[in-house]
Amino acid sequence: MTVTPILRDAARRTRSRAAAEAAATYPPLSAHERLELLCDVGSLRTIRATVTSKRMGEKAREGDGVVAGAGEIDGRPIFCYAQDASFAGGSLGAAHADSIVRVLELAGKSRVPVIGFVESGGARMQEGTAALGGYGRIFRQNVALSGQVPQISVIAGTSAGGGSYSPALTDFVLMTKHASMFLTGPGVVAEVMGERVSAEELGGPKVHERNGVCQFVAEDDAESIFLVRELLSYLPQNSSEHPPERHSVASIGGDPGACVPIEPRRVYDVRDVISRIVDGGRLLELSERWARNMVTGYARIEGRSVGIVANQPHHLGGTIDSEAAQKAARFVRTCNSFGVPLVVLVDAPGFLPGSKQEANGVIRHGAKLLHAFAEATVPRLTVVLRKAFGGAYITMNSRDLGADMAFAWPQAEIGVMGAGQAVGVIARREIAAAEDPEAARAALADDYAAEHLSASIAAREGFIDEVIEPHETRDRLAWALTALDRERRPPVGGNIPL
């Protein structure tokens, strides 16, 4: 089966509104069409195409509801599969499961990425425990490949039960706009819980892009395939290789420092800073709508792939809460699994305080981020943009946590806490006794900041390697990435979901 040139062209265009609208005029692709559009022209080869279920009797069909194969993306080998909802709702039986397991096994042996298009009603009722056993084999193989080769799942329709667990075990999950995924469907929820809810309300992309289950939402099949291809361009074939390099593209220009207000309480969008540092201003952001006080994504600096982790002052003032810590920890571990250097941009007043955060386990989730940075073996670069206080300073890839290079802009402040808070603790009696307490607090805070918080002091004491001007940031990071280029050391262990 062939794919129309219009659809193929739509997948290759940038993610503009015009491209999305052009692609949206076409119905969803078939399982085979999805794989053809994913792979380079003429490179797709299918396997197990005539396998049938022993338990479906006269209803059995060749392929048993899944298309499995191998191909190339930008000339690089990959393995892939796509569930076919036109047969038994894409439900999973033993033969169906074995085709997916075979794809995963071959990807592991060949040390290449694997991409799955998931659209399934879950375990096939006609096959009972054999279907459940099939899911068990898939999950085991997902875990065996975890952190070894990139695993990407595209939720292309309704995916229920085990059809949602396998994607959750992979490195990246994409959903199309009209897809849904859930462990228990609306019908069972209504019967057991008495709750009337639609598939979209229960597990649509608006739900999962805000809870961290999926990292990308695409308009349709064509855009999801474009995203998969773009994502893979930042990643190596496996954990032992370096990420692919591209021709360097100039940044969009402008001083990144101009994006950051001097006033510590004024908010701004850290993505404006990122755009002036990375090649072409291009950031492929992950989990954009989850934990929005932390930005994570892939970019390039002088052609090298990097993972960006940045506090986002535009939300919650850039404080770190339990969800932001989970989001960043998972991303750091994924980058470390696949040898992608980390660039960390810091502007955080601390962890978000309050009883709700403590009840949510912010200590436990914050420890995940500490652990992820401390165990990482990839080059790790930190730039303090404006402030880094307390636990947030340590947690955001500080020099003592193992950052290979730590830089700070001249106006940055680094310390246990902000000057106003600090003098409120250590000079509270002096402030209370002053004729004008507010003026006294302000004067004492200025003195404290100059004596304890300035970036130059942190540099003199060795906590910062160099104080750099904002306009030097891109060049400094490019130099550090070259200087720290080293033999790839694969991490120990898999990329467990966090």
C-alpha positions as CSV (number, residue, x, y, z in Angstrom):
1,M,0.0,0.0,0.0
2,T,1.3,3.4,-0.9
3,V,0.9,6.8,0.9
4,T,-0.2,9.8,-1.0
5,P,2.6,12.4,-1.8
6,I,0.5,15.1,0.0
7,L,0.6,13.1,3.3
8,R,4.3,12.4,2.9
9,D,5.0,16.1,2.2
10,A,2.9,17.1,5.3
11,A,5.0,15.0,7.6
12,R,8.2,16.6,6.3
13,R,7.1,20.2,6.7
14,T,7.6,22.3,9.8
15,R,4.9,22.1,12.4
16,S,3.1,25.2,11.1
17,R,-0.7,25.7,11.4
18,A,-1.0,25.5,7.6
19,A,0.7,22.1,7.5
20,A,-1.5,20.8,10.3
21,E,-4.6,21.9,8.6
22,A,-3.5,20.4,5.3
23,A,-2.8,17.1,6.9
24,A,-6.0,17.1,8.9
25,T,-8.1,17.0,5.7
26,Y,-7.1,13.3,5.4
27,P,-8.5,10.4,7.4
28,P,-6.3,8.6,9.9
29,L,-3.7,6.4,8.2
30,S,-3.9,2.6,8.3
31,A,-1.3,0.6,10.3
32,H,0.7,-0.1,7.1
33,E,0.6,3.5,6.0
34,R,1.9,4.7,9.3
35,L,5.0,2.6,9.0
36,E,5.5,3.6,5.3
37,L,5.3,7.3,6.2
38,L,7.6,6.8,9.2
39,C,10.4,5.1,7.2
40,D,12.5,6.5,4.3
41,V,10.9,5.9,0.9
42,G,11.2,2.3,-0.1
43,S,13.0,1.1,3.0
44,L,10.2,-0.6,4.9
45,R,10.3,-4.4,5.0
46,T,7.6,-6.3,6.9
47,I,8.0,-9.5,8.9
48,R,5.6,-12.1,10.3
49,A,3.0,-10.8,7.8
50,T,1.2,-14.1,7.5
51,V,1.1,-15.1,11.1
52,T,-2.4,-16.0,12.3
53,S,-4.0,-16.7,15.7
54,K,-4.7,-20.4,16.6
55,R,-7.5,-19.4,18.8
56,M,-9.6,-17.1,16.6
57,G,-10.8,-19.9,14.3
58,E,-12.6,-18.7,11.1
59,K,-12.1,-15.1,12.3
60,A,-8.3,-15.3,12.1
61,R,-6.6,-13.0,9.8
62,E,-3.0,-12.8,8.5
63,G,-0.8,-10.6,10.6
64,D,-3.2,-11.0,13.6
65,G,-3.9,-7.3,13.9
66,V,-0.3,-5.9,13.9
67,V,2.1,-4.9,11.1
68,A,5.7,-5.5,12.1
69,G,8.8,-4.5,10.2
70,A,12.1,-2.7,9.8
71,G,13.2,0.3,7.8
72,E,15.3,3.4,7.9
73,I,14.9,7.0,9.1
74,D,17.3,9.4,7.5
75,G,19.4,6.4,6.5
76,R,19.6,5.0,10.0
77,P,18.1,1.5,10.7
78,I,15.1,1.2,12.9
79,F,12.5,-1.5,13.8
80,C,8.9,-0.7,14.1
81,Y,5.3,-2.0,14.5
82,A,1.8,-0.7,14.2
83,Q,-1.3,-2.2,15.7
84,D,-4.3,-2.5,13.3
85,A,-7.5,-1.5,14.9
86,S,-9.5,-2.7,11.9
87,F,-9.0,-6.3,13.1
88,A,-10.6,-7.1,16.5
89,G,-10.1,-3.5,17.6
90,G,-6.4,-4.0,17.7
91,S,-6.8,-6.3,20.6
92,L,-3.8,-8.3,21.7
93,G,-3.6,-12.1,21.4
94,A,-0.7,-14.5,21.7
95,A,0.5,-14.3,18.0
96,H,0.0,-10.5,17.9
97,A,2.1,-10.2,21.0
98,D,4.8,-12.5,19.6
99,S,5.2,-10.2,16.6
100,I,5.7,-7.2,18.8
101,V,8.2,-9.1,21.0
102,R,10.0,-10.2,17.9
103,V,10.4,-6.6,16.8
104,L,11.7,-5.6,20.2
105,E,14.1,-8.6,20.3
106,L,15.5,-7.7,16.9
107,A,15.9,-4.0,17.8
108,G,17.9,-5.1,20.9
109,K,20.1,-7.5,18.9
110,S,20.7,-4.9,16.2
111,R,21.1,-2.1,18.8
112,V,18.8,0.3,17.0
113,P,15.7,2.3,18.0
114,V,12.2,0.9,18.0
115,I,9.0,2.8,17.3
116,G,5.5,1.4,18.0
117,F,2.1,2.8,16.9
118,V,-0.3,1.7,19.6
119,E,-4.0,1.4,19.0
120,S,-5.6,-1.4,21.0
121,G,-8.7,-2.3,23.0
122,G,-6.4,-4.3,25.3
123,A,-6.2,-8.1,25.9
124,R,-8.3,-10.2,23.5
125,M,-11.1,-11.8,25.3
126,Q,-11.2,-14.8,23.1
127,E,-7.6,-15.7,24.1
128,G,-8.0,-15.2,27.9
129,T,-4.8,-15.8,29.9
130,A,-2.8,-16.3,26.7
131,A,-3.4,-12.6,25.9
132,L,-2.3,-11.6,29.4
133,G,0.8,-13.7,29.0
134,G,1.5,-11.9,25.7
135,Y,1.5,-8.6,27.5
136,G,3.8,-9.9,30.1
137,R,6.3,-10.9,27.4
138,I,6.1,-7.4,25.8
139,F,6.6,-5.7,29.2
140,R,9.6,-7.8,30.0
141,Q,11.2,-7.0,26.6
142,N,10.5,-3.3,27.0
143,V,12.4,-3.4,30.3
144,A,15.2,-5.4,28.8
145,L,15.7,-2.7,26.2
146,S,15.3,0.2,28.7
147,G,18.2,2.6,28.5
148,Q,19.8,0.4,25.8
149,V,18.1,1.7,22.6
150,P,15.5,4.5,22.2
151,Q,11.9,3.2,22.5
152,I,9.2,5.5,21.2
153,S,5.4,4.9,21.5
154,V,2.8,6.8,19.4
155,I,-0.7,6.5,20.7
156,A,-2.7,6.7,17.5
157,G,-6.2,5.8,18.7
158,T,-7.8,4.3,21.8
159,S,-5.3,2.2,23.9
160,A,-6.7,0.5,26.9
161,G,-5.3,-1.8,29.7
162,G,-2.0,-3.3,28.7
163,G,-2.0,-1.1,25.6
164,S,-1.2,1.8,28.0
165,Y,1.4,0.1,30.2
166,S,3.8,-0.8,27.4
167,P,4.1,2.8,26.2
168,A,4.6,3.9,29.8
169,L,7.7,1.6,29.9
170,T,9.2,3.2,26.8
171,D,11.4,6.4,26.7
172,F,8.9,8.7,24.9
173,V,5.1,8.7,24.5
174,L,3.4,10.8,21.8
175,M,-0.4,11.1,21.4
176,T,-2.4,12.3,18.5
177,K,-5.1,14.8,19.2
178,H,-8.0,12.3,19.1
179,A,-6.2,9.4,20.9
180,S,-6.9,8.2,24.4
181,M,-5.2,5.8,26.8
182,F,-6.4,4.4,30.1
183,L,-6.1,1.3,32.2
184,T,-9.9,0.9,32.7
185,G,-12.3,2.1,30.0
186,P,-15.3,4.4,30.5
187,G,-17.8,1.6,30.5
188,V,-16.2,-0.2,33.4
189,V,-15.6,3.1,35.2
190,A,-19.4,3.8,34.9
191,E,-20.3,0.3,36.1
192,V,-17.9,0.0,39.0
193,M,-17.6,3.7,40.1
194,G,-20.8,5.2,38.9
195,E,-18.8,7.9,37.1
196,R,-20.0,8.9,33.7
197,V,-16.9,10.0,31.7
198,S,-15.9,10.0,28.0
199,A,-12.8,8.4,26.7
200,E,-11.3,11.9,26.1
201,E,-12.1,13.0,29.6
202,L,-10.7,9.8,31.1
203,G,-7.5,9.6,29.2
204,G,-7.3,12.0,26.3
205,P,-4.2,14.1,25.4
206,K,-5.4,17.0,27.5
207,V,-5.2,14.7,30.5
208,H,-1.9,13.0,29.8
209,E,0.0,16.0,28.6
210,R,-0.6,17.6,32.0
211,N,0.2,14.6,34.2
212,G,3.5,13.6,32.5
213,V,2.3,10.4,30.8
214,C,2.9,11.7,27.3
215,Q,5.7,14.1,26.2
216,F,4.2,15.3,22.9
217,V,0.7,15.9,21.4
218,A,0.4,15.9,17.6
219,E,-2.4,17.1,15.5
220,D,-2.6,13.9,13.5
221,D,-0.7,10.9,12.2
222,A,1.4,12.9,9.9
223,E,2.6,15.4,12.6
224,S,3.2,12.5,15.0
225,I,5.5,10.9,12.5
226,F,7.3,14.2,11.8
227,L,7.9,14.5,15.6
228,V,9.3,11.0,15.8
229,R,11.7,11.6,13.1
230,E,12.8,14.9,14.6
231,L,13.2,13.4,18.1
232,L,15.4,10.6,16.7
233,S,17.6,13.2,15.0
234,Y,18.8,14.2,18.5
235,L,19.4,10.6,19.7
236,P,22.0,7.9,19.0
237,Q,21.1,4.5,17.8
238,N,21.9,3.0,21.2
239,S,23.5,3.7,24.6
240,S,27.0,3.0,23.4
241,E,27.1,5.6,20.6
242,H,27.4,9.4,20.6
243,P,24.3,11.4,19.4
244,P,24.5,12.3,15.7
245,E,26.0,15.7,14.9
246,R,24.6,18.2,12.4
247,H,25.9,21.2,10.6
248,S,26.1,24.1,13.0
249,V,23.4,26.7,12.6
250,A,23.8,30.2,14.0
251,S,21.6,31.2,16.9
252,I,18.8,33.7,16.2
253,G,21.0,36.4,17.6
254,G,20.6,38.9,20.4
255,D,22.0,39.0,23.9
256,P,20.3,36.3,26.1
257,G,20.8,38.6,29.1
258,A,18.4,41.1,27.6
259,C,15.6,38.6,28.3
260,V,16.3,38.4,32.0
261,P,15.0,41.3,34.3
262,I,17.5,42.5,36.9
263,E,14.7,42.6,39.5
264,P,14.7,39.2,41.2
265,R,10.9,39.0,41.5
266,R,10.1,39.9,37.9
267,V,9.1,36.9,35.7
268,Y,10.2,36.1,32.2
269,D,10.1,33.1,29.8
270,V,13.3,31.2,30.0
271,R,12.6,29.8,26.5
272,D,13.5,33.3,25.2
273,V,17.0,32.8,26.7
274,I,17.3,29.3,25.3
275,S,16.4,30.5,21.8
276,R,19.3,32.9,21.8
277,I,21.8,30.2,22.8
278,V,20.9,27.2,20.7
279,D,21.3,26.6,17.0
280,G,18.5,28.3,15.0
281,G,16.7,29.1,18.2
282,R,15.1,25.6,18.0
283,L,14.1,23.8,21.1
284,L,12.2,20.5,20.9
285,E,10.4,20.8,24.3
286,L,9.1,17.8,26.1
287,S,6.1,17.7,28.5
288,E,5.4,21.4,27.7
289,R,2.1,21.4,29.7
290,W,3.3,19.3,32.7
291,A,5.2,21.0,35.6
292,R,5.6,24.2,33.6
293,N,8.0,25.7,36.2
294,M,10.6,23.4,34.6
295,V,11.6,23.4,30.9
296,T,13.1,20.3,29.4
297,G,13.9,19.6,25.8
298,Y,16.5,18.9,23.1
299,A,18.4,21.4,21.1
300,R,21.8,21.8,19.4
301,I,24.8,24.0,20.1
302,E,27.3,24.2,17.2
303,G,25.7,21.1,15.7
304,R,25.9,19.0,18.9
305,S,22.8,17.5,20.5
306,V,22.2,18.7,24.1
307,G,19.5,18.2,26.6
308,I,18.3,21.5,28.2
309,V,17.0,21.6,31.8
310,A,15.9,25.1,32.9
311,N,13.9,26.7,35.7
312,Q,11.0,28.6,34.3
313,P,10.4,31.9,36.3
314,H,7.2,32.4,34.3
315,H,5.5,29.7,36.4
316,L,5.7,29.6,40.2
317,G,8.6,32.0,40.0
318,G,10.9,29.1,38.9
319,T,10.6,27.3,42.2
320,I,11.0,23.5,42.1
321,D,8.0,21.5,43.2
322,S,7.5,17.7,43.4
323,E,6.3,17.4,39.8
324,A,9.1,19.6,38.4
325,A,11.6,17.4,40.1
326,Q,10.1,14.3,38.7
327,K,10.0,15.8,35.2
328,A,13.6,16.9,35.2
329,A,14.9,13.7,36.9
330,R,13.3,11.5,34.2
331,F,14.7,13.8,31.4
332,V,18.2,13.8,32.9
333,R,18.2,10.0,33.2
334,T,17.0,9.7,29.6
335,C,19.8,12.0,28.4
336,N,22.3,10.1,30.4
337,S,21.1,6.8,29.0
338,F,21.7,8.0,25.4
339,G,24.8,10.1,25.9
340,V,23.2,13.5,25.4
341,P,25.2,16.2,27.2
342,L,23.2,18.3,29.7
343,V,23.0,22.1,29.7
344,V,21.3,23.4,32.9
345,L,20.0,27.0,33.1
346,V,19.4,28.0,36.7
347,D,17.1,30.7,38.1
348,A,15.4,29.3,41.2
349,P,14.7,30.8,44.6
350,G,14.4,27.3,46.1
351,F,11.9,24.5,46.5
352,L,8.2,25.4,46.7
353,P,7.3,25.6,50.4
354,G,4.1,24.5,52.1
355,S,2.2,21.7,53.7
356,K,0.8,20.5,50.3
357,Q,4.3,20.0,48.9
358,E,5.5,18.2,51.9
359,A,2.4,16.0,51.8
360,N,3.1,15.3,48.1
361,G,6.5,14.0,49.0
362,V,8.7,16.8,47.6
363,I,11.6,15.4,49.6
364,R,11.3,12.1,47.9
365,H,10.8,13.6,44.4
366,G,13.6,16.1,44.9
367,A,15.9,13.3,45.8
368,K,15.2,11.8,42.4
369,L,16.6,14.8,40.7
370,L,19.6,14.9,43.0
371,H,20.2,11.2,42.2
372,A,19.8,11.7,38.5
373,F,22.3,14.5,38.2
374,A,24.8,12.9,40.6
375,E,24.9,9.6,38.7
376,A,25.0,11.1,35.2
377,T,28.2,10.4,33.3
378,V,27.5,12.7,30.3
379,P,29.1,16.2,30.1
380,R,27.1,18.4,32.4
381,L,27.2,22.2,32.1
382,T,25.5,24.7,34.4
383,V,24.8,28.4,33.9
384,V,23.3,30.5,36.8
385,L,21.3,33.2,35.1
386,R,19.9,35.3,38.0
387,K,19.6,33.4,41.3
388,A,20.3,30.0,42.8
389,F,19.3,29.6,46.5
390,G,19.4,26.8,49.0
391,G,18.4,23.3,48.0
392,A,17.6,24.5,44.5
393,Y,21.2,25.6,44.0
394,I,22.5,22.2,45.0
395,T,19.9,20.2,43.1
396,M,20.2,22.0,39.8
397,N,23.5,20.4,38.8
398,S,25.8,22.4,41.2
399,R,29.6,22.1,41.0
400,D,29.7,20.0,44.1
401,L,27.0,17.7,42.8
402,G,29.3,16.9,39.8
403,A,28.8,19.5,37.2
404,D,31.8,19.5,34.8
405,M,31.6,23.2,34.3
406,A,29.7,25.8,36.3
407,F,29.2,29.3,35.0
408,A,27.3,32.3,36.3
409,W,26.3,35.6,34.8
410,P,27.7,38.7,36.6
411,Q,24.4,39.7,38.2
412,A,23.6,36.2,39.5
413,E,23.2,35.6,43.2
414,I,24.1,32.3,44.8
415,G,23.6,31.4,48.5
416,V,21.5,29.7,51.2
417,M,18.6,32.1,50.6
418,G,17.7,35.5,49.3
419,A,19.2,38.6,51.0
420,G,15.9,39.8,52.4
421,Q,15.1,36.4,53.9
422,A,18.6,36.0,55.3
423,V,18.7,39.3,57.2
424,G,15.2,38.7,58.5
425,V,16.7,35.7,60.3
426,I,20.2,36.8,61.3
427,A,19.4,40.5,62.0
428,R,15.8,40.4,63.1
429,R,16.4,42.2,66.4
430,E,18.4,45.0,64.7
431,I,15.6,45.4,62.2
432,A,12.9,45.5,64.9
433,A,14.8,48.1,66.9
434,A,15.4,50.5,63.9
435,E,13.4,53.7,63.6
436,D,12.5,52.6,60.0
437,P,12.5,48.8,60.0
438,E,11.8,48.5,56.3
439,A,14.7,50.8,55.4
440,A,17.0,49.0,57.8
441,R,16.0,45.6,56.2
442,A,16.7,46.9,52.7
443,A,20.1,48.4,53.7
444,L,21.2,45.2,55.5
445,A,19.9,43.1,52.6
446,D,22.1,45.1,50.2
447,D,25.1,44.6,52.4
448,Y,24.4,40.9,52.8
449,A,24.0,40.3,49.1
450,A,27.3,42.1,48.3
451,E,29.2,40.2,51.0
452,H,27.7,36.7,50.6
453,L,25.6,36.2,47.4
454,S,27.5,37.7,44.4
455,A,28.7,35.5,41.6
456,S,32.2,36.9,41.9
457,I,32.4,35.6,45.5
458,A,31.2,32.2,44.4
459,A,33.8,32.2,41.7
460,R,36.6,33.2,44.1
461,E,35.7,30.4,46.4
462,G,35.6,27.8,43.6
463,F,31.9,27.1,43.5
464,I,31.6,28.7,40.0
465,D,34.3,28.0,37.4
466,E,33.9,31.3,35.6
467,V,31.7,34.4,35.6
468,I,30.7,35.1,32.0
469,E,28.9,37.8,30.2
470,P,25.4,36.7,29.0
471,H,26.4,37.3,25.3
472,E,29.3,34.8,25.8
473,T,27.1,32.0,26.9
474,R,26.7,30.2,23.6
475,D,30.5,30.3,22.8
476,R,31.4,29.2,26.3
477,L,29.0,26.2,26.2
478,A,30.2,25.2,22.7
479,W,33.8,25.4,23.9
480,A,33.0,23.3,27.0
481,L,31.2,20.6,25.0
482,T,34.3,20.3,22.7
483,A,36.7,20.2,25.7
484,L,34.6,17.6,27.5
485,D,34.1,15.4,24.5
486,R,35.1,11.9,25.7
487,E,34.7,8.2,25.2
488,R,31.1,7.2,25.7
489,R,30.5,5.4,29.0
490,P,27.2,3.6,29.0
491,P,25.2,4.0,32.2
492,V,24.4,1.1,34.5
493,G,20.7,0.1,34.7
494,G,17.6,1.0,32.7
495,N,15.6,4.1,32.2
496,I,13.0,3.4,34.8
497,P,9.8,5.6,34.7
498,L,9.9,8.2,37.5
